[in-house]
């Protein structure tokens, strides 16, 4: 299939004022300016519409906090043990939740789904395509381990008079778990090199879950709103040589110059919400703009269902109102989100070799009144305007 007569925002290079994209086997096979040599009836004349990659939300609880359901459909927090890296978000995702469809209809084609922030360590974080009926088929990859600092763990366990009730204890629990996992990995590696001299460690599911993180294969997704919590996240990651992603980063604009020097990555949001707790007192729509200005790789998220996922473009628009450059806002929900999540080898841009996650617009993609003309995931049309 070829989509031609399109203005193309590649998100990985120069825009193409009039060009075409070839799709084959669910992948983008070619991207070029001008007209294709020939077309067929199955090809799509975009008629001058804007073609760009599907949107990506870099932090959500999609499908694990289900739409319109209370306890029965809330599988976000296993708040019975403060350290649970062995939990897998994929085991809680319900792809039949109508929010997947609502997101597709607004051009969101991929999302990162994380456990909640009740525990200092909440479990495995995944990235999925927003198409399918079985989570296994939707999975792009496991992308990280969820950690949480600040008020949430304090509040949950203080209500029970259990550890942790301070920021110190929260950090200590994380360090203890990572230290055990590091020792476990060292013992495993000794056994693999010399099985006659060294026995393997006794199986520990928590340590096993942290091995990809310690090997640098995935990142540590740290829930942190306040500036001091962000610095704690960076401190812990330095100690264990793991790669951090600062989730929420609400006070990032207060320390953006330092975060830039640290080469930090941040996923900021939700933006379209109230200042619902003390650590969000400095919430600002200018947060993303200031972090980008200081060199922080930044994505914008909804934290669905805090803000419903279909409002991801509106969240990016709010960041533009706060001073973020328009194209930086588009990057914050496409290529930047993909790079931070570690899925840029699959999606986030319009270039040969990537999955054909594509959408077409007649107007401004960030306008609240906009809706895509068409949305594709893996080369399959999942939404056409007027064909609901």
C-alpha positions in Angstrom: 0.0 0.0 0.0 1.1 3.6 -0.8 -0.2 6.7 0.9 0.6 9.7 -1.4 -0.1 13.4 -1.8 0.7 13.8 1.9 2.5 16.4 3.9 4.8 14.3 6.1 6.1 15.0 9.6 8.7 12.3 9.9 9.7 13.3 13.4 13.2 12.1 12.6 14.4 14.6 10.1 13.1 17.3 7.8 9.4 17.6 7.1 8.3 16.7 3.5 5.8 19.1 2.0 4.5 16.6 -0.5 5.4 13.0 -0.4 4.5 9.4 -0.1 4.9 6.4 2.2 5.0 2.8 1.2 3.8 0.1 3.6 4.5 -3.5 3.3 4.1 -6.4 5.8 3.1 -4.0 8.5 6.3 -2.0 8.1 7.2 1.3 6.5 9.1 0.3 3.4 9.9 3.7 1.8 9.4 7.4 2.5 10.0 9.9 -0.3 9.2 13.4 -1.6 7.1 13.9 -4.8 4.9 11.3 -6.4 5.3 7.5 -6.5 6.1 6.1 -10.0 2.7 4.3 -10.0 -0.3 3.7 -7.8 -3.0 1.1 -7.5 -6.6 1.1 -6.4 -5.7 -0.1 -2.9 -3.4 2.9 -2.4 -4.6 6.0 -0.5 -4.6 9.6 -1.9 -4.2 11.7 1.2 -5.3 14.8 -0.6 -2.8 17.0 1.1 -3.5 15.7 4.6 -0.8 15.7 7.2 0.8 12.2 7.7 2.7 11.6 11.0 3.5 8.8 13.4 0.9 7.6 15.9 1.1 9.2 19.3 2.8 7.4 22.2 2.0 7.9 25.8 5.1 7.1 27.9 3.3 6.6 31.2 -0.1 5.2 31.8 -2.1 2.6 33.8 -4.2 1.7 30.8 -6.1 -1.5 31.2 -4.9 -2.2 34.7 -7.2 0.5 36.1 -10.3 -0.3 34.1 -12.9 2.1 32.8 -15.7 2.9 35.2 -14.9 0.0 37.6 -14.0 0.2 41.2 -12.0 -2.4 43.1 -13.0 -5.3 40.8 -11.2 -3.7 37.9 -8.3 -2.0 39.7 -5.2 -4.1 39.5 -2.7 -1.3 39.7 -1.2 -1.7 43.2 -0.4 -4.8 45.2 -0.1 -2.8 48.4 0.5 -5.8 50.6 4.3 -5.9 50.2 6.3 -2.7 49.7 8.8 -4.4 47.3 7.3 -6.3 44.4 9.5 -6.2 41.3 8.3 -9.7 40.3 4.8 -8.4 39.4 4.2 -8.1 35.7 1.8 -5.4 34.3 1.0 -7.8 31.4 -0.8 -10.0 33.8 -3.3 -7.3 34.7 -3.9 -5.6 31.4 -7.5 -6.0 30.0 -7.4 -5.1 26.3 -11.2 -5.2 26.1 -11.3 -2.0 28.2 -13.1 0.6 26.0 -10.3 3.1 26.7 -8.1 1.3 24.2 -10.6 2.1 21.4 -11.0 5.7 22.6 -7.3 6.2 22.5 -7.0 4.7 19.0 -9.7 7.1 17.7 -7.5 10.0 18.8 -4.4 8.7 17.1 -2.7 7.0 20.1 -1.1 3.9 18.8 1.3 2.8 21.6 1.4 3.2 25.4 3.7 2.4 28.3 1.7 0.6 31.0 3.1 0.6 34.6 2.0 -0.7 37.9 1.0 2.0 40.4 3.1 4.0 42.9 1.8 2.6 46.3 5.0 0.5 46.7 8.6 1.6 46.6 8.9 -1.0 43.9 5.7 -1.9 42.0 6.8 -4.3 39.3 7.5 -4.6 35.6 6.6 -1.9 33.1 5.6 -2.8 29.5 5.0 -1.0 26.2 2.1 -2.2 24.0 0.4 -1.4 20.8 -3.2 -0.3 21.3 -4.7 -3.0 19.0 -5.6 -6.5 19.9 -7.6 -8.7 22.2 -4.7 -10.5 23.9 -2.0 -8.6 25.7 0.7 -11.1 24.6 0.0 -10.1 21.0 0.1 -6.4 21.8 3.4 -6.4 23.7 6.2 -4.5 22.1 8.6 -5.3 25.0 9.2 -5.1 28.7 10.7 -1.6 29.2 11.5 -1.2 32.9 10.9 -1.6 36.6 8.6 0.7 38.4 9.8 2.5 41.6 8.1 5.1 43.6 9.4 7.9 45.9 7.6 10.6 47.8 4.1 10.7 49.3 2.4 7.7 47.8 4.3 4.9 49.6 4.4 7.0 52.8 0.6 7.5 52.7 -0.3 3.9 51.9 1.9 2.3 54.6 1.5 5.0 57.2 -2.2 4.2 57.3 -1.1 0.7 58.4 1.7 1.7 60.7 4.1 -0.3 58.5 7.4 0.5 56.8 7.9 2.7 54.9 6.5 5.9 56.5 9.4 8.2 55.6 11.3 9.0 52.5 14.4 7.5 54.1 12.7 4.1 54.6 11.4 4.2 51.0 14.9 4.7 49.6 16.3 2.1 52.0 13.8 -0.6 50.9 14.8 0.1 47.2 18.5 -0.1 48.0 18.0 -3.3 50.0 16.2 -5.0 47.1 18.7 -3.8 44.5 21.6 -4.9 46.7 20.2 -8.4 47.1 19.6 -8.7 43.4 23.1 -7.5 42.6 24.6 -10.2 44.9 22.2 -12.8 43.4 23.4 -11.9 39.9 27.1 -12.0 40.9 26.5 -15.5 42.4 24.7 -16.6 39.2 27.5 -15.3 37.0 30.1 -17.1 39.1 28.2 -20.4 38.8 27.9 -19.9 35.0 31.6 -19.4 34.7 32.6 -22.2 37.0 29.8 -24.5 37.9 32.1 -27.0 39.7 33.4 -24.4 42.2 30.3 -22.3 42.7 26.7 -23.4 43.3 23.9 -21.3 41.8 22.0 -19.1 44.2 18.7 -20.3 45.6 15.9 -19.2 43.3 14.5 -15.8 44.2 11.7 -14.4 41.9 12.3 -10.8 43.1 16.0 -10.9 42.3 15.3 -12.6 38.9 12.9 -9.8 38.0 15.6 -7.2 38.6 18.4 -8.8 36.5 17.4 -7.1 33.2 17.5 -3.8 35.1 21.0 -4.4 36.6 22.2 -5.6 33.2 21.1 -2.3 31.6 18.5 -4.0 29.4 15.6 -1.9 30.8 15.3 1.3 32.8 14.2 2.3 36.3 10.9 4.2 36.0 10.9 6.4 39.2 7.6 8.0 40.2 8.8 11.3 41.7 7.1 14.7 41.8 9.3 16.8 44.1 12.8 18.0 43.3 14.4 16.2 46.2 12.7 12.9 45.2 14.1 13.3 41.7 17.6 13.7 43.1 17.1 10.6 45.3 16.1 8.6 42.2 19.3 9.8 40.4 21.4 9.0 43.5 20.1 5.5 43.7 20.6 4.9 40.0 24.2 6.1 40.2 24.9 3.8 43.1 23.6 0.7 41.2 24.7 1.8 37.7 21.1 1.7 36.3 19.4 4.0 33.9 16.6 6.2 35.3 13.5 7.7 33.9 11.9 10.4 36.0 8.1 9.9 35.9 5.9 12.9 36.5 8.9 15.2 37.4 6.4 17.9 38.5 9.1 20.2 39.9 11.5 19.6 37.0 11.2 23.2 36.0 12.8 24.2 39.4 15.9 22.1 38.8 15.9 21.8 35.0 19.5 23.1 34.7 20.8 20.4 37.0 18.7 17.7 35.3 20.1 18.8 32.0 23.7 18.4 33.2 22.8 15.0 34.5 21.5 14.0 31.0 18.2 13.1 32.7 15.2 11.7 30.9 11.7 12.8 32.1 8.1 11.9 31.4 6.1 14.9 32.7 2.4 14.7 33.5 -0.4 14.7 34.2 -0.8 18.3 33.3 -4.6 18.5 32.9 -5.4 17.9 36.6 -5.6 19.7 39.9 -2.8 20.0 42.5 -4.3 17.1 44.4 -1.5 16.6 46.9 1.2 18.6 48.6 4.1 17.3 46.3 2.2 18.7 43.3 2.0 22.2 44.7 4.4 23.5 42.0 2.6 21.9 39.0 3.0 24.1 36.0 2.2 23.9 32.3 5.6 25.4 31.7 7.4 22.4 33.1 8.2 20.6 29.9 9.3 23.8 28.1 11.8 24.6 30.8 13.2 21.0 30.9 13.6 20.9 27.1 15.3 24.3 27.2 17.8 22.9 29.6 18.5 19.8 27.5 16.4 17.2 29.3 14.9 14.6 27.0 11.2 15.0 27.7 8.0 13.2 27.0 4.5 14.2 28.0 2.0 11.7 29.5 -1.6 11.5 30.6 -1.0 9.1 33.6 -4.2 7.5 32.4 -6.8 7.3 33.9 -5.8 10.5 35.8 -6.3 12.2 32.5 -8.0 10.0 29.9 -5.6 8.7 27.3 -7.5 10.3 24.3 -6.5 13.7 25.7 -2.8 13.1 25.2 -2.6 15.6 22.3 -4.4 18.1 24.4 -1.9 17.6 27.2 0.9 18.3 24.7 -1.1 21.4 23.6 -1.1 22.6 27.2 2.7 22.3 27.2 2.8 24.5 24.1 0.7 27.1 25.9 3.3 26.9 28.7 6.1 27.8 26.3 7.1 24.5 24.7 7.9 24.7 21.0 5.1 23.2 18.8 7.4 20.6 17.2 9.0 19.7 20.5 5.5 19.0 21.8 4.9 16.6 18.9 8.2 15.0 19.6 7.2 14.7 23.3 4.3 12.3 22.3 6.1 10.5 19.4 9.8 10.1 18.9 10.9 11.3 22.4 8.4 9.0 24.1 9.6 6.1 22.0 13.3 6.8 22.8 12.7 7.2 26.5 10.6 4.0 26.5 13.3 2.1 24.5 10.9 1.3 21.6 12.3 3.7 19.0 13.5 0.7 17.0 9.8 -0.1 16.4 7.8 3.1 16.4 7.7 6.9 17.0 8.8 8.1 13.6 8.0 7.8 9.9 11.1 6.1 8.4 11.8 2.8 6.6 12.1 -0.2 8.8 9.7 1.0 11.5 6.3 -0.3 12.2 3.6 1.4 10.1 2.0 3.2 13.0 0.6 6.2 11.1 -2.2 8.8 11.3 -3.6 11.4 8.9 -4.9 14.9 9.8 -6.7 17.7 8.0 -6.0 20.2 10.8 -3.7 20.8 13.8 -3.1 17.4 15.5 -3.0 19.1 18.9 -6.3 21.0 18.5 -9.0 19.9 20.9 -11.4 19.7 18.0 -9.1 17.6 15.8 -9.6 14.0 15.0 -7.5 11.9 12.7 -8.9 11.0 9.3 -7.3 7.6 9.6 -5.1 5.7 12.1 -3.0 2.6 11.3 -1.2 0.2 13.7 1.3 -2.2 12.1 -0.1 -1.2 8.7 -3.7 -2.2 9.6 -6.3 0.5 9.5 -7.8 0.7 13.0 -9.8 3.9 12.6 -11.4 5.9 9.8 -13.3 9.1 10.5 -16.9 8.6 9.8 -16.7 4.8 9.9 -17.4 4.3 13.6 
